[in-house]
């Protein structure tokens, strides 16, 4: 049960970071390097 909760929270965290990237780069597709950099920084 703890693994399920941890994976859901981790998935939400990653999704929130990627959504922020897409909103900041509206109209431009982010490259893989930009996504990896954003996930590492925060």
Secondary structure, 3 states (H helix, E strand, C coil): CHHHHHHHHHHHHHHHHHHHHHHHCCCCCCCHHHHHHHHHHC
